[in-house]
Amino acid sequence: MALEEATVPEEHLLKKLFQDFGEGTSMHGIGRVLTNNRSWKRFLWSTMFLFGVGFSIYQFVITMNDFYSYPVTTVVTLRQETAAIFPGITICNLNRKRKTLAEESMFWAIDTLTDVILL
């Protein structure tokens, strides 16, 4: 018994291909256009998708025309400022380690010794 190939019209294969693409795509609007069964919803989604694509192309053309027109406007003004008034600064030592303990340590002595030798 030989397996006979099922004769499926090409129209159905193409419709199935588009439906599979519409169900799996992440492009906004295309899935709704290809998978909706109601013609008015398909028309609405097609119109919105084409409007979005058209507006994107329009914005791209406007941006490229503006970019390639090389508009450069530079205004330079020099202003002499008077001396700046700085606020008062208070330095508060919040370090909990005492310098006298560090001076007594062996590392302080080595550091001082290397300073004397290198001079």
TORBALO-490250 format. One record per residue: residue number from 1; residue in three letters; x, y, z of N, C-alpha, C in turn. Coordinates in Angstrom, 1 decimal. Layout:
N
+-----+------+--------+--------+--------+--------+--------+--------+--------+--------+--------+
: seq : type :    nc1 :    nc2 :    nc3 :   cac1 :   cac2 :   cac3 :    cc1 :    cc2 :    cc3 :
+-----+------+--------+--------+--------+--------+--------+--------+--------+--------+--------+
: NUM :  ALA :      X :      Y :      Z :      X :      Y :      Z :      X :      Y :      Z :
...
+-----+------+--------+--------+--------+--------+--------+--------+--------+--------+--------+
END
This chain:
119
+-----+------+--------+--------+--------+--------+--------+--------+--------+--------+--------+
: seq : type :    nc1 :    nc2 :    nc3 :   cac1 :   cac2 :   cac3 :    cc1 :    cc2 :    cc3 :
+-----+------+--------+--------+--------+--------+--------+--------+--------+--------+--------+
:   1 :  MET :    0.9 :   -1.2 :    0.0 :    0.0 :    0.0 :    0.0 :    0.9 :    1.2 :    0.0 :
:   2 :  ALA :    0.8 :    2.0 :   -1.0 :    1.6 :    3.2 :   -1.1 :    0.9 :    4.4 :   -0.5 :
:   3 :  LEU :    1.7 :    5.2 :    0.1 :    1.2 :    6.4 :    0.7 :    0.9 :    7.5 :   -0.4 :
:   4 :  GLU :   -0.3 :    7.9 :   -0.4 :   -0.6 :    9.0 :   -1.4 :   -0.4 :   10.3 :   -0.8 :
:   5 :  GLU :    0.2 :   11.2 :   -1.5 :    0.3 :   12.6 :   -1.0 :   -1.0 :   13.3 :   -1.0 :
:   6 :  ALA :   -1.3 :   13.9 :    0.1 :   -2.5 :   14.7 :    0.2 :   -2.4 :   15.9 :   -0.7 :
:   7 :  THR :   -3.4 :   16.1 :   -1.5 :   -3.4 :   17.3 :   -2.4 :   -4.1 :   18.4 :   -1.6 :
:   8 :  VAL :   -3.3 :   19.3 :   -1.2 :   -3.8 :   20.5 :   -0.5 :   -3.5 :   21.7 :   -1.4 :
:   9 :  PRO :   -4.6 :   22.5 :   -1.7 :   -4.4 :   23.6 :   -2.6 :   -3.3 :   24.6 :   -2.0 :
:  10 :  GLU :   -2.6 :   25.2 :   -3.0 :   -1.5 :   26.1 :   -2.6 :   -2.0 :   27.3 :   -1.8 :
:  11 :  GLU :   -3.2 :   27.6 :   -2.0 :   -3.8 :   28.8 :   -1.3 :   -3.9 :   28.5 :    0.2 :
:  12 :  HIS :   -4.3 :   27.3 :    0.5 :   -4.4 :   26.9 :    2.0 :   -3.0 :   26.8 :    2.6 :
:  13 :  LEU :   -2.0 :   26.3 :    1.8 :   -0.6 :   26.3 :    2.4 :   -0.1 :   27.7 :    2.7 :
:  14 :  LEU :   -0.4 :   28.6 :    1.8 :    0.1 :   30.0 :    1.9 :   -0.6 :   30.6 :    3.1 :
:  15 :  LYS :   -1.9 :   30.4 :    3.2 :   -2.7 :   30.9 :    4.4 :   -2.1 :   30.4 :    5.7 :
:  16 :  LYS :   -1.9 :   29.1 :    5.7 :   -1.3 :   28.4 :    6.9 :    0.1 :   29.0 :    7.3 :
:  17 :  LEU :    0.9 :   29.2 :    6.2 :    2.2 :   29.8 :    6.4 :    2.1 :   31.1 :    7.1 :
:  18 :  PHE :    1.2 :   32.0 :    6.5 :    1.1 :   33.3 :    7.1 :    0.5 :   33.3 :    8.5 :
:  19 :  GLN :   -0.4 :   32.4 :    8.8 :   -1.0 :   32.3 :   10.1 :    0.1 :   31.9 :   11.1 :
:  20 :  ASP :    0.9 :   30.9 :   10.7 :    2.0 :   30.5 :   11.6 :    3.0 :   31.6 :   11.9 :
:  21 :  PHE :    3.3 :   32.3 :   10.8 :    4.2 :   33.5 :   11.0 :    3.6 :   34.5 :   11.9 :
:  22 :  GLY :    2.3 :   34.8 :   11.7 :    1.6 :   35.8 :   12.6 :    1.5 :   35.4 :   14.0 :
:  23 :  GLU :    1.4 :   34.1 :   14.3 :    1.3 :   33.6 :   15.7 :    2.6 :   33.7 :   16.3 :
:  24 :  GLY :    3.7 :   33.5 :   15.6 :    5.0 :   33.4 :   16.2 :    5.8 :   34.7 :   16.1 :
:  25 :  THR :    5.4 :   35.7 :   15.4 :    6.2 :   37.0 :   15.3 :    6.0 :   37.9 :   16.5 :
:  26 :  SER :    7.0 :   38.7 :   16.7 :    7.0 :   39.6 :   17.8 :    6.8 :   41.1 :   17.3 :
:  27 :  MET :    6.6 :   41.2 :   16.0 :    6.3 :   42.5 :   15.4 :    4.9 :   42.9 :   15.7 :
:  28 :  HIS :    4.8 :   44.1 :   16.3 :    3.4 :   44.6 :   16.8 :    2.5 :   44.8 :   15.6 :
:  29 :  GLY :    1.4 :   44.3 :   15.6 :    0.4 :   44.5 :   14.6 :    0.3 :   43.5 :   13.5 :
:  30 :  ILE :    1.5 :   42.9 :   13.1 :    1.5 :   41.9 :   12.1 :    0.8 :   40.7 :   12.5 :
:  31 :  GLY :    1.0 :   40.3 :   13.7 :    0.3 :   39.1 :   14.2 :   -1.2 :   39.3 :   14.2 :
:  32 :  ARG :   -1.7 :   40.5 :   14.6 :   -3.1 :   40.7 :   14.5 :   -3.7 :   40.7 :   13.1 :
:  33 :  VAL :   -2.9 :   41.3 :   12.2 :   -3.4 :   41.3 :   10.8 :   -3.5 :   39.9 :   10.2 :
:  34 :  LEU :   -2.5 :   39.1 :   10.5 :   -2.4 :   37.8 :    9.9 :   -3.3 :   36.7 :   10.5 :
:  35 :  THR :   -3.6 :   36.9 :   11.8 :   -4.4 :   35.9 :   12.5 :   -5.9 :   36.2 :   12.8 :
:  36 :  ASN :   -6.3 :   37.4 :   12.5 :   -7.7 :   37.8 :   12.7 :   -8.6 :   37.2 :   11.6 :
:  37 :  ASN :   -9.7 :   36.7 :   12.0 :  -10.6 :   36.1 :   11.1 :  -11.6 :   37.1 :   10.6 :
:  38 :  ARG :  -11.9 :   38.1 :   11.3 :  -12.8 :   39.2 :   10.9 :  -12.1 :   40.2 :   10.0 :
:  39 :  SER :  -12.8 :   40.5 :    8.9 :  -12.2 :   41.3 :    7.9 :  -12.0 :   42.8 :    8.4 :
:  40 :  TRP :  -13.0 :   43.3 :    9.2 :  -12.9 :   44.7 :    9.6 :  -11.8 :   44.8 :   10.7 :
:  41 :  LYS :  -11.6 :   43.8 :   11.5 :  -10.4 :   43.9 :   12.4 :   -9.1 :   43.8 :   11.7 :
:  42 :  ARG :   -9.1 :   43.0 :   10.7 :   -7.8 :   42.9 :    9.9 :   -7.6 :   44.2 :    9.1 :
:  43 :  PHE :   -8.6 :   44.8 :    8.6 :   -8.5 :   46.1 :    8.0 :   -8.0 :   47.2 :    9.0 :
:  44 :  LEU :   -8.6 :   47.2 :   10.2 :   -8.2 :   48.2 :   11.2 :   -6.7 :   48.0 :   11.6 :
:  45 :  TRP :   -6.3 :   46.8 :   11.8 :   -4.9 :   46.5 :   12.2 :   -3.9 :   46.8 :   11.0 :
:  46 :  SER :   -4.4 :   46.5 :    9.8 :   -3.5 :   46.8 :    8.7 :   -3.3 :   48.3 :    8.5 :
:  47 :  THR :   -4.4 :   49.0 :    8.7 :   -4.3 :   50.5 :    8.6 :   -3.4 :   51.1 :    9.7 :
:  48 :  MET :   -3.6 :   50.6 :   10.9 :   -2.7 :   51.1 :   12.0 :   -1.3 :   50.7 :   11.8 :
:  49 :  PHE :   -1.0 :   49.5 :   11.3 :    0.4 :   49.1 :   11.1 :    1.0 :   49.9 :    9.9 :
:  50 :  LEU :    0.3 :   50.1 :    8.8 :    0.8 :   50.9 :    7.7 :    1.0 :   52.4 :    8.1 :
:  51 :  PHE :    0.1 :   52.9 :    8.9 :    0.3 :   54.3 :    9.4 :    1.5 :   54.4 :   10.3 :
:  52 :  GLY :    1.8 :   53.4 :   11.1 :    3.0 :   53.4 :   12.0 :    4.2 :   53.3 :   11.2 :
:  53 :  VAL :    4.2 :   52.4 :   10.2 :    5.4 :   52.3 :    9.3 :    5.6 :   53.5 :    8.5 :
:  54 :  GLY :    4.6 :   54.1 :    8.0 :    4.7 :   55.4 :    7.2 :    5.2 :   56.5 :    8.1 :
:  55 :  PHE :    4.7 :   56.6 :    9.3 :    5.2 :   57.7 :   10.2 :    6.6 :   57.5 :   10.6 :
:  56 :  SER :    7.0 :   56.2 :   10.8 :    8.4 :   56.0 :   11.1 :    9.3 :   56.3 :    9.9 :
:  57 :  ILE :    8.9 :   56.0 :    8.7 :    9.7 :   56.4 :    7.6 :    9.8 :   57.9 :    7.4 :
:  58 :  TYR :    8.7 :   58.6 :    7.7 :    8.6 :   60.1 :    7.6 :    9.6 :   60.7 :    8.6 :
:  59 :  GLN :    9.5 :   60.2 :    9.8 :   10.4 :   60.7 :   10.9 :   11.9 :   60.4 :   10.5 :
:  60 :  PHE :   12.2 :   59.3 :   10.0 :   13.6 :   59.0 :    9.6 :   14.0 :   59.9 :    8.5 :
:  61 :  VAL :   13.2 :   60.2 :    7.5 :   13.6 :   61.1 :    6.4 :   13.8 :   62.5 :    6.9 :
:  62 :  ILE :   12.9 :   63.0 :    7.8 :   13.1 :   64.3 :    8.4 :   14.4 :   64.4 :    9.2 :
:  63 :  THR :   14.6 :   63.4 :   10.0 :   15.9 :   63.4 :   10.8 :   17.1 :   63.4 :    9.9 :
:  64 :  MET :   17.1 :   62.5 :    8.9 :   18.3 :   62.5 :    8.0 :   18.5 :   63.8 :    7.2 :
:  65 :  ASN :   17.4 :   64.4 :    6.8 :   17.5 :   65.7 :    6.1 :   18.1 :   66.7 :    7.0 :
:  66 :  ASP :   17.6 :   66.8 :    8.2 :   18.1 :   67.7 :    9.2 :   19.6 :   67.5 :    9.5 :
:  67 :  PHE :   20.0 :   66.2 :    9.6 :   21.3 :   65.8 :    9.9 :   22.3 :   66.2 :    8.8 :
:  68 :  TYR :   21.9 :   65.9 :    7.6 :   22.8 :   66.2 :    6.4 :   22.7 :   67.6 :    5.9 :
:  69 :  SER :   21.9 :   68.5 :    6.5 :   21.9 :   69.9 :    6.2 :   23.0 :   70.6 :    7.0 :
:  70 :  TYR :   23.6 :   69.9 :    8.0 :   24.7 :   70.4 :    8.8 :   24.3 :   71.8 :    9.5 :
:  71 :  PRO :   23.3 :   71.9 :   10.2 :   23.0 :   73.2 :   10.8 :   23.9 :   73.4 :   12.0 :
:  72 :  VAL :   24.6 :   74.5 :   12.0 :   25.5 :   74.8 :   13.2 :   25.2 :   76.2 :   13.6 :
:  73 :  THR :   24.9 :   76.4 :   14.8 :   24.7 :   77.7 :   15.4 :   25.5 :   77.7 :   16.6 :
:  74 :  THR :   26.4 :   78.7 :   16.7 :   27.3 :   78.8 :   17.8 :   27.3 :   80.3 :   18.3 :
:  75 :  VAL :   27.0 :   80.5 :   19.5 :   27.0 :   81.8 :   20.1 :   28.0 :   81.8 :   21.2 :
:  76 :  VAL :   29.0 :   82.7 :   21.1 :   30.0 :   82.7 :   22.2 :   29.9 :   84.1 :   22.8 :
:  77 :  THR :   29.7 :   84.2 :   24.1 :   29.8 :   85.5 :   24.8 :   30.8 :   85.3 :   25.9 :
:  78 :  LEU :   31.6 :   86.4 :   26.1 :   32.5 :   86.4 :   27.2 :   32.0 :   87.4 :   28.3 :
:  79 :  ARG :   32.1 :   86.9 :   29.5 :   31.6 :   87.7 :   30.6 :   32.7 :   87.7 :   31.7 :
:  80 :  GLN :   33.1 :   88.9 :   32.1 :   34.0 :   88.9 :   33.2 :   33.3 :   88.8 :   34.5 :
:  81 :  GLU :   33.7 :   87.8 :   35.3 :   33.0 :   87.6 :   36.6 :   33.9 :   88.3 :   37.7 :
:  82 :  THR :   33.2 :   88.7 :   38.7 :   34.0 :   89.2 :   39.8 :   34.5 :   88.0 :   40.7 :
:  83 :  ALA :   35.2 :   88.3 :   41.7 :   35.8 :   87.3 :   42.5 :   34.6 :   86.5 :   43.1 :
:  84 :  ALA :   34.8 :   85.2 :   43.1 :   33.8 :   84.3 :   43.6 :   33.9 :   84.3 :   45.1 :
:  85 :  ILE :   32.7 :   84.3 :   45.7 :   32.7 :   84.2 :   47.2 :   32.5 :   82.8 :   47.6 :
:  86 :  PHE :   33.5 :   82.3 :   48.3 :   33.5 :   80.9 :   48.7 :   33.0 :   80.8 :   50.2 :
:  87 :  PRO :   32.3 :   79.8 :   50.4 :   31.7 :   79.6 :   51.8 :   32.8 :   79.2 :   52.8 :
:  88 :  GLY :   32.6 :   79.4 :   54.0 :   33.6 :   79.0 :   55.0 :   33.7 :   77.5 :   55.1 :
:  89 :  ILE :   34.9 :   77.0 :   55.3 :   35.1 :   75.5 :   55.3 :   35.6 :   75.1 :   56.7 :
:  90 :  THR :   35.0 :   74.1 :   57.2 :   35.4 :   73.6 :   58.5 :   35.9 :   72.2 :   58.3 :
:  91 :  ILE :   37.1 :   71.9 :   58.7 :   37.7 :   70.5 :   58.6 :   37.6 :   69.9 :   59.9 :
:  92 :  CYS :   36.9 :   68.8 :   60.0 :   36.7 :   68.1 :   61.2 :   37.3 :   66.7 :   61.1 :
:  93 :  ASN :   38.2 :   66.3 :   61.9 :   38.9 :   65.0 :   61.8 :   38.0 :   64.0 :   62.5 :
:  94 :  LEU :   37.4 :   63.2 :   61.7 :   36.6 :   62.1 :   62.2 :   37.3 :   60.7 :   62.2 :
:  95 :  ASN :   38.6 :   60.8 :   62.0 :   39.4 :   59.6 :   61.9 :   39.6 :   59.1 :   63.3 :
:  96 :  ARG :   39.2 :   57.8 :   63.6 :   39.3 :   57.3 :   64.9 :   40.7 :   56.7 :   65.3 :
:  97 :  LYS :   41.6 :   56.7 :   64.3 :   42.9 :   56.2 :   64.5 :   43.8 :   57.3 :   64.8 :
:  98 :  ARG :   44.6 :   57.2 :   65.9 :   45.4 :   58.3 :   66.3 :   46.8 :   58.2 :   65.6 :
:  99 :  LYS :   47.3 :   59.4 :   65.3 :   48.6 :   59.5 :   64.6 :   49.7 :   59.0 :   65.5 :
: 100 :  THR :   49.6 :   59.3 :   66.8 :   50.7 :   58.9 :   67.8 :   50.8 :   57.4 :   67.8 :
: 101 :  LEU :   49.8 :   56.6 :   67.7 :   49.9 :   55.1 :   67.7 :   50.5 :   54.7 :   66.4 :
: 102 :  ALA :   50.2 :   55.4 :   65.3 :   50.8 :   55.0 :   64.0 :   52.3 :   55.3 :   64.0 :
: 103 :  GLU :   52.7 :   56.4 :   64.6 :   54.1 :   56.8 :   64.7 :   54.9 :   55.7 :   65.5 :
: 104 :  GLU :   54.3 :   55.1 :   66.4 :   55.0 :   54.2 :   67.3 :   55.1 :   52.8 :   66.6 :
: 105 :  SER :   54.3 :   52.6 :   65.6 :   54.3 :   51.2 :   65.0 :   55.6 :   51.0 :   64.1 :
: 106 :  MET :   55.8 :   49.8 :   63.8 :   57.0 :   49.4 :   63.1 :   56.9 :   49.9 :   61.6 :
: 107 :  PHE :   55.7 :   49.9 :   61.0 :   55.6 :   50.4 :   59.7 :   55.9 :   51.9 :   59.5 :
: 108 :  TRP :   55.6 :   52.6 :   60.5 :   55.9 :   54.1 :   60.5 :   57.4 :   54.2 :   60.5 :
: 109 :  ALA :   58.1 :   53.4 :   61.3 :   59.6 :   53.5 :   61.4 :   60.2 :   53.1 :   60.1 :
: 110 :  ILE :   59.7 :   52.1 :   59.5 :   60.2 :   51.6 :   58.2 :   60.0 :   52.7 :   57.1 :
: 111 :  ASP :   58.9 :   53.3 :   57.1 :   58.6 :   54.4 :   56.2 :   59.5 :   55.6 :   56.4 :
: 112 :  THR :   59.7 :   56.0 :   57.6 :   60.6 :   57.1 :   57.9 :   62.0 :   56.7 :   57.6 :
: 113 :  LEU :   62.5 :   55.5 :   57.8 :   63.8 :   55.1 :   57.5 :   64.1 :   55.1 :   56.0 :
: 114 :  THR :   63.1 :   54.6 :   55.2 :   63.3 :   54.7 :   53.8 :   63.3 :   56.1 :   53.2 :
: 115 :  ASP :   62.6 :   57.0 :   53.9 :   62.6 :   58.4 :   53.4 :   64.0 :   59.0 :   53.7 :
: 116 :  VAL :   64.6 :   58.6 :   54.8 :   66.0 :   59.1 :   55.1 :   67.0 :   58.5 :   54.2 :
: 117 :  ILE :   66.9 :   57.2 :   53.9 :   67.9 :   56.6 :   53.0 :   67.8 :   57.1 :   51.6 :
: 118 :  LEU :   66.6 :   57.3 :   51.1 :   66.4 :   57.8 :   49.7 :   66.8 :   59.3 :   49.5 :
: 119 :  LEU :   66.9 :   60.0 :   50.6 :   67.3 :   61.4 :   50.5 :   68.8 :   61.5 :   50.2 :
+-----+------+--------+--------+--------+--------+--------+--------+--------+--------+--------+
END
